[in-house]
Amino acid sequence: MFVYLTVGRVNTDAARGRECYFSTKCRCFSFLPTQNYNAVCSNSKLHAIPVFKDNIHSIDLSYNRIQKIQNKHFSNNGNLKELNLSHNKIKSLSKNSFYGLRKLSMLIVSQNAIDSVETNTFFYLQSLAYLDMKHTRINVSTLQSLPFLKTLRMDFILNESNNLSFTLLHLKHLDMSGMSGRCEARTLTEDVFKFIPNIEDLNLSACKINWIYKGTFKFMRNLSILDLSYNQCLTFSEAENVTHDLIYTSIKVLKVNKIHKTFQMNTMIKRSHLRNLKGTNLIELQVNSNRIQKMEKGALLQLPSTLRTISMSDNEFSYGDYLSDVIFLPVEHANISELFKSHIPSKYEERCEHRNESNFQEEEIKNHISSIRPNFVPLPLRLKSIVYRNCLIRYEIPAMKMSENSIEYFDGHQNMFFSLIGPLCPLDHMRYLDLSGNMCSNVSKVFFKCIGNLQILRLQNNLLGFVLPDDVNGEVLQYVPDLREINLSENRIPTLPYYFF
């Protein structure tokens, strides 16, 4: 296959920008046929804001030393749409700081020392739809004059007074994550978010949450994306109150990654943890990095029929009866990478207000024997892609029988599958197979027997130079006639037989 690319003429001034005529510290970018400019003045050691012309579309003043916005400084910038003042030394905002910015739709003032904001500071920003004020101390009560704000990124310290005492009925996206700002909300009750009922996307990751009461999210009818990841003291037991509320929402994506401490005892997913999800229209579920070892029989059957993507990487799964439920999962895409991954202790380990959760009981371990027959792999019928990479598992892949499936894509690189015996049947739909970086030194003549429709095969960075030179009759690839791409690089292959392909 050959691909031809035609590269047209590029306006180098537009691509690189040029020195702005109104300031030597800024570069202006113009994209014809428009007459508007984007002014980039970041990292310019500016102590004051330059005077901009009225044909500027966006201004980037980030990473400077600006301490103040002069009153009515932007009075001649009525066409400005985007303004970035992040990473400066601004300490206060007055009621005329943004005077004249009637068309401004995006404002970023994060990473400033702002702790004083006059009433009606945002009054002139009637078109503002996006506001990022993380790592500032702007009181949220001043946001009342932003009736059409749709996206808000802010810090969230729940014990501070009037922290969410505002009503923004058009607000759809609220990011209070501690991953990119300051967030501490150890207990969430039904009153915390009552003034913002129309939220569609809520990010509460890394907020040191310990407790969530029933009713906290119940009134959020439009909530479709909820991220509670990296609240290591939350636990699956406490998350039951969350799933209880989700049946009243429009939830589509639920992220509960790492809600279990890194060096806590392993845990088990119970039916009660998931039972409320059955009544939702959930499409994607993420439960990465939770030290999950097994699941109660029937727990997976509580997931809704709408589920299409599930991510369960960085867990500790072991064999068990729950595997027989896998066949009934409606998912099409699964990520189960980085199993048994090593972790480095952190000196900033979160302190929990309740007892550490470990619901994996000793009697359950004694009965931890699966009824699934040996060398049988249960797979969801609709499953199309699997990502199973970087797992600390050293195995020979023997002949295996798989349940009926629709797998087209398998990424199994960076494991330790040192010998490929097979065959693996059936895999009639598979088009892409990646087994690179597995320290593999052997592949049998029947391994690909049931993968007849394979088109792309990645086998680089293995040790196949020990076996492929002996395939003088081309038997290894005899069952993949449609193969159009194969990568055998970094395999220490001295020579390949004439009939190998």
C-alpha positions in Angstrom: 0.0 0.0 0.0 1.3 3.4 -1.0 0.2 6.7 0.5 0.8 9.9 -1.4 0.6 13.2 0.5 0.3 16.6 -1.2 1.6 19.5 0.9 0.2 22.9 0.0 1.9 26.2 0.5 2.1 27.3 4.1 2.1 30.9 5.2 5.2 30.8 7.4 4.4 34.1 9.1 1.1 32.7 10.2 2.6 29.4 11.3 5.4 30.9 13.3 3.8 34.2 14.3 5.6 37.5 14.1 6.4 40.3 16.5 3.2 42.2 17.3 3.3 45.8 16.2 1.9 47.0 19.5 4.3 45.1 21.7 7.8 43.6 21.2 7.1 41.0 24.0 4.2 39.4 22.1 3.9 37.4 18.9 0.9 37.7 16.7 -0.7 34.9 14.6 -3.0 35.7 11.8 -4.9 33.1 9.8 -6.2 34.5 6.5 -8.8 35.5 5.4 -9.8 36.8 8.9 -8.3 40.1 10.0 -8.2 39.0 13.7 -5.1 38.1 15.5 -4.1 35.7 18.3 -1.6 37.4 20.6 0.9 35.1 22.5 2.8 37.0 25.2 3.5 34.0 27.6 6.9 33.6 29.3 7.8 37.2 28.4 8.7 38.5 31.9 5.9 41.0 31.7 5.2 43.1 34.8 2.2 44.9 33.2 -0.4 44.1 30.6 0.3 45.6 27.2 -2.4 47.7 25.4 -4.0 45.6 22.8 -5.8 46.6 19.6 -9.5 45.9 19.0 -8.8 43.2 16.3 -7.4 40.7 18.8 -9.3 37.4 19.1 -7.3 35.8 21.9 -4.6 36.8 24.3 -2.2 34.5 26.2 -0.4 36.3 29.1 0.4 33.2 31.1 3.7 32.6 33.0 4.5 36.3 33.5 5.0 38.6 36.5 1.8 40.6 36.2 0.5 41.8 39.6 -2.5 43.9 38.7 -5.2 44.5 36.0 -5.7 48.2 35.6 -9.3 49.4 35.7 -10.9 49.4 32.2 -7.6 48.2 30.7 -9.5 46.1 28.1 -12.1 48.7 27.3 -11.1 48.7 23.6 -11.1 44.9 23.3 -14.8 44.3 22.7 -14.1 41.5 20.2 -11.8 39.5 22.5 -13.0 35.9 22.9 -10.3 34.3 25.0 -8.0 35.6 27.8 -5.4 33.6 29.6 -3.9 35.2 32.7 -2.8 32.0 34.5 0.5 31.7 36.4 1.0 35.3 37.3 1.1 37.3 40.6 -2.3 38.9 40.5 -3.6 39.5 44.0 -7.0 41.3 43.5 -9.7 41.9 40.9 -11.8 45.1 40.9 -15.3 45.6 39.4 -13.7 47.2 36.3 -10.9 44.7 35.7 -12.9 43.2 32.8 -14.8 46.2 31.7 -15.5 46.2 28.0 -15.1 42.4 27.4 -18.7 41.9 26.3 -17.8 39.0 23.9 -15.3 37.1 26.1 -16.2 33.4 26.2 -13.1 32.0 27.9 -11.2 33.3 30.9 -8.3 31.6 32.7 -7.0 33.1 35.9 -5.7 30.0 37.6 -2.4 29.8 39.5 -2.6 33.4 40.9 -2.6 34.8 44.4 -6.1 36.3 44.0 -7.7 36.6 47.4 -9.7 39.8 47.0 -12.5 40.2 44.5 -15.0 43.1 44.5 -18.7 42.6 44.1 -19.8 42.5 40.4 -16.2 41.9 39.2 -17.6 39.5 36.5 -20.6 41.7 35.7 -19.3 42.7 32.3 -18.6 39.1 31.2 -22.1 38.3 30.1 -20.9 36.0 27.3 -18.5 34.0 29.5 -19.0 30.3 29.1 -15.6 28.9 30.4 -13.9 30.0 33.7 -10.8 28.4 35.2 -9.9 29.8 38.6 -8.0 26.9 40.2 -5.3 27.7 42.7 -6.9 31.1 43.6 -9.1 32.2 46.5 -11.9 33.7 44.5 -15.1 33.5 46.5 -17.7 31.6 44.4 -20.5 33.9 45.6 -19.0 36.5 43.1 -20.0 34.2 40.2 -23.7 35.0 40.5 -23.3 37.6 37.7 -22.3 34.9 35.2 -25.7 33.5 34.3 -24.5 31.7 31.1 -21.4 30.0 32.5 -21.2 26.4 31.3 -17.8 25.2 32.4 -16.2 26.0 35.7 -12.8 24.8 37.1 -12.3 25.7 40.8 -10.8 24.6 44.1 -13.1 23.0 46.6 -12.5 23.1 50.3 -15.8 22.0 51.8 -15.3 23.3 55.3 -14.9 26.9 54.1 -18.1 29.0 54.4 -20.4 29.6 51.5 -18.2 27.4 49.3 -21.0 26.4 46.9 -23.5 29.2 47.7 -24.3 30.1 44.1 -26.9 29.3 41.6 -25.7 28.7 38.0 -28.5 27.0 36.2 -26.6 26.8 32.9 -23.5 25.2 34.4 -22.9 21.9 32.7 -19.2 21.0 33.5 -17.8 21.3 37.0 -14.1 20.4 37.6 -13.1 20.5 41.3 -10.4 17.8 41.0 -7.5 17.8 43.4 -5.3 16.5 40.6 -5.2 20.0 39.1 -6.1 22.2 42.1 -6.9 22.1 45.8 -9.8 19.8 46.9 -10.8 18.5 50.3 -14.3 17.3 50.9 -14.2 14.5 53.4 -18.0 14.2 53.7 -20.5 14.9 50.9 -24.2 15.3 51.9 -27.4 15.9 50.0 -27.0 19.7 50.4 -23.6 20.2 48.9 -24.6 20.5 45.2 -28.3 21.5 45.6 -27.8 24.9 43.8 -26.3 23.4 40.7 -28.8 20.7 39.6 -28.1 20.8 35.9 -24.5 19.5 36.0 -23.7 17.0 33.3 -20.0 16.4 34.0 -18.7 16.4 37.6 -15.1 15.8 38.5 -14.4 15.1 42.2 -11.2 13.1 41.8 -8.5 13.3 44.5 -10.8 15.2 46.9 -9.9 13.2 50.0 -13.5 12.0 50.2 -14.3 9.5 53.0 -18.0 9.5 53.1 -20.8 10.1 50.6 -24.4 10.2 51.9 -27.4 8.9 49.9 -29.1 11.7 48.0 -25.8 13.6 47.2 -26.3 13.1 43.4 -29.9 12.0 43.3 -31.3 15.4 42.1 -28.8 15.7 39.2 -31.1 14.4 36.5 -28.6 15.4 33.7 -25.5 14.0 35.3 -23.8 11.8 32.6 -20.1 11.8 33.7 -19.0 11.3 37.3 -15.3 11.0 38.3 -14.6 9.9 41.9 -11.2 8.5 41.2 -8.2 8.8 43.6 -10.2 9.2 46.7 -8.3 6.4 48.3 -10.4 6.3 51.5 -13.8 6.1 49.7 -13.9 2.3 49.3 -16.4 0.2 47.3 -18.7 -0.1 50.4 -19.1 3.6 50.6 -19.6 3.9 46.9 -22.8 1.9 47.2 -24.4 5.2 48.2 -23.3 6.7 45.0 -24.7 3.9 42.8 -28.0 4.3 44.8 -28.3 7.8 43.4 -27.2 7.1 39.9 -30.4 5.4 38.9 -32.1 8.8 39.1 -29.5 10.5 36.8 -28.5 10.2 33.1 -25.1 8.5 34.0 -23.1 7.3 31.0 -19.5 7.3 32.4 -18.5 6.4 35.9 -14.9 6.6 37.0 -14.0 5.0 40.4 -10.2 4.4 39.8 -8.1 4.0 42.9 -10.7 4.3 45.7 -8.8 1.6 47.6 -5.4 2.3 49.2 -2.3 1.1 47.5 -1.0 -1.2 50.2 -4.3 -2.2 51.7 -5.3 -5.8 51.7 -7.0 -7.0 48.4 -10.7 -6.6 48.0 -13.6 -8.3 46.4 -16.4 -6.7 44.4 -19.8 -7.8 45.9 -23.2 -7.9 44.2 -24.3 -5.1 46.5 -21.6 -2.8 45.2 -23.0 -3.0 41.6 -26.7 -3.9 41.9 -28.0 -0.3 41.5 -26.1 0.2 38.3 -28.4 -2.3 36.6 -31.1 0.3 36.4 -28.9 2.9 34.7 -27.8 3.4 31.1 -24.1 3.3 31.9 -21.8 3.0 28.9 -18.3 3.1 30.4 -17.0 1.9 33.8 -13.5 2.4 35.1 -12.3 0.6 38.2 -8.5 0.7 37.8 -6.0 0.4 40.6 -8.3 -1.0 43.3 -6.5 -4.2 44.3 -9.5 -6.2 43.2 -8.7 -9.9 43.6 -12.1 -11.5 42.8 -15.8 -10.8 42.5 -18.7 -12.3 44.2 -20.6 -14.8 42.0 -23.3 -12.8 40.2 -21.7 -9.4 40.8 -20.9 -8.9 37.1 -24.5 -9.7 36.2 -25.6 -6.5 38.0 -24.0 -4.4 35.3 -26.5 -2.8 32.8 -27.0 -4.1 29.3 -25.9 -0.7 27.9 -22.3 -1.1 29.1 -19.8 -1.1 26.2 -16.4 -0.2 27.8 -14.9 -1.5 31.0 -11.4 -0.7 32.3 -10.0 -2.9 35.2 -6.2 -2.4 34.9 -3.7 -2.5 37.8 -5.6 -5.0 39.8 -4.8 -8.4 41.4 -7.3 -10.8 39.7 -7.2 -14.5 40.6 -9.1 -17.5 39.3 -12.6 -18.0 40.6 -16.2 -18.9 39.9 -17.0 -15.3 39.0 -15.2 -15.9 35.6 -18.2 -17.8 34.4 -20.2 -14.6 34.6 -17.9 -12.9 32.1 -19.6 -14.5 29.1 -22.8 -12.5 29.9 -21.1 -9.1 29.9 -22.4 -6.8 27.1 -19.0 -5.0 26.8 -17.2 -4.5 23.4 -14.0 -3.0 24.8 -12.0 -4.2 27.8 -8.7 -3.0 29.4 -7.2 -5.4 31.9 -3.6 -4.3 31.7 -0.8 -3.9 34.3 -2.1 -6.8 36.5 0.1 -7.4 39.6 1.9 -4.1 39.0 4.5 -3.0 41.6 4.1 0.2 43.4 6.4 2.5 45.3 5.3 3.7 48.8 4.4 7.4 48.9 5.2 9.7 51.9 2.0 11.5 51.1 -0.3 8.6 51.8 -3.9 9.7 52.5 -5.1 9.3 56.0 -8.6 7.8 56.3 -11.2 8.6 59.0 -12.6 5.1 59.0 -11.2 1.6 59.2 -9.4 0.3 56.1 -11.6 -1.9 54.0 -10.7 -5.5 53.2 -13.8 -7.5 52.4 -11.8 -10.5 51.2 -12.4 -13.0 54.0 -10.2 -16.0 54.9 -13.1 -18.4 54.4 -13.6 -17.0 50.9 -10.0 -17.6 50.1 -10.2 -21.3 51.1 -13.2 -21.8 48.7 -11.5 -19.8 46.0 -11.6 -22.6 43.4 -13.3 -22.2 40.0 -15.7 -24.6 38.4 -14.5 -23.5 34.9 -12.8 -26.3 33.1 -9.1 -26.0 32.5 -7.8 -24.3 29.3 -11.2 -22.6 28.7 -11.4 -18.8 28.5 -14.8 -17.3 28.9 -15.2 -14.1 26.9 -18.1 -11.7 26.4 -20.0 -12.4 23.2 -19.8 -8.8 21.9 -16.2 -8.2 22.9 -14.3 -6.6 20.0 -11.0 -5.4 21.6 -8.9 -6.4 24.6 -5.9 -4.5 26.0 -3.9 -6.9 28.1 -0.4 -5.4 28.3 2.4 -4.8 30.9 1.2 -7.6 33.2 3.7 -9.4 35.5 2.6 -12.8 34.3 5.0 -15.5 33.0 3.2 -18.1 31.0 3.4 -20.4 28.0 0.2 -20.0 26.0 -1.1 -23.6 25.5 -3.9 -24.9 23.3 -7.0 -23.1 24.6 -10.7 -23.2 23.9 -12.5 -19.8 24.0 -16.2 -19.0 24.3 -17.9 -17.6 21.2 -16.7 -14.0 20.7 -16.3 -11.1 18.3 -12.7 -10.2 19.1 -11.0 -8.1 16.3 -8.1 -6.5 18.3 -5.8 -7.9 20.9 -2.9 -5.9 22.5 -0.8 -8.2 24.6 2.6 -6.5 24.4 5.1 -6.2 27.3 4.0 -9.4 29.0 6.1 -12.6 29.5 4.4 -15.1 27.2 7.7 -16.9 26.5 6.2 -19.7 24.3 3.3 -19.6 21.9 1.9 -23.2 21.5 -1.9 -22.8 20.8 -4.0 -23.0 18.9 -6.6 -20.5 20.4 -10.0 -21.3 19.1 -12.2 -19.6 17.9 -10.8 -16.3 17.0 -12.3 -16.0 13.5 -12.8 -12.2 13.7 -9.4 -11.2 14.8 -7.6 -8.7 12.5 -4.9 -7.2 14.8 -2.6 -9.1 17.2 0.2 -7.6 19.2 2.5 -10.0 21.2 5.6 -7.8 21.0 8.0 -7.4 23.9 7.2 -10.8 25.5 10.7 -12.4 25.6 9.1 -15.1 23.5 11.5 -17.7 22.0 9.1 -20.2 20.6 6.1 -20.2 18.3 4.4 -23.5 17.2 3.3 -24.3 13.6 -0.4 -24.4 14.8 -0.5 -21.3 17.0 -2.3 -19.2 14.3 -4.5 -22.1 13.1 -7.8 -20.4 14.3 -6.8 -16.8 13.4 -7.2 -17.2 9.7 -8.4 -13.6 9.1 -5.5 -11.9 10.8 -4.1 -8.9 8.9 -1.7 -7.1 11.2 0.8 -9.1 13.4 3.3 -7.4 15.9 6.0 -9.7 17.1 8.9 -7.3 17.5 11.3 -7.3 20.5 11.1 -11.0 21.2 13.6 -13.9 20.8 12.2 -15.6 17.8 15.6 -15.8 16.2 15.9 -19.2 18.0 12.9 -20.8 16.1 12.0 -19.0 12.9 15.2 -19.9 11.0 14.0 -23.6 11.3 10.7 -22.9 9.6 12.0 -23.9 6.1 8.6 -24.9 4.8 6.7 -21.7 5.9 4.4 -23.6 8.3 4.3 -20.9 11.1 2.3 -18.5 8.9 0.4 -21.1 6.8 -3.0 -20.3 8.4 -2.9 -16.5 7.9 -3.2 -16.0 4.2 -4.6 -12.5 4.6 -1.7 -11.2 6.6 -0.6 -7.9 5.1 1.7 -6.5 7.8 4.1 -8.2 10.2 6.8 -6.7 12.4 9.7 -9.1 13.3 12.3 -6.4 14.2 14.6 -6.9 17.3 14.3 -10.6 17.4 17.9 -11.6 16.8 17.0 -13.3 13.6 20.2 -14.3 11.7 18.2 -15.3 8.5 14.8 -16.3 7.4 14.0 -19.3 5.2 13.1 -18.6 1.6 9.5 -20.0 2.0 8.8 -18.4 5.4 6.3 -16.0 4.0 
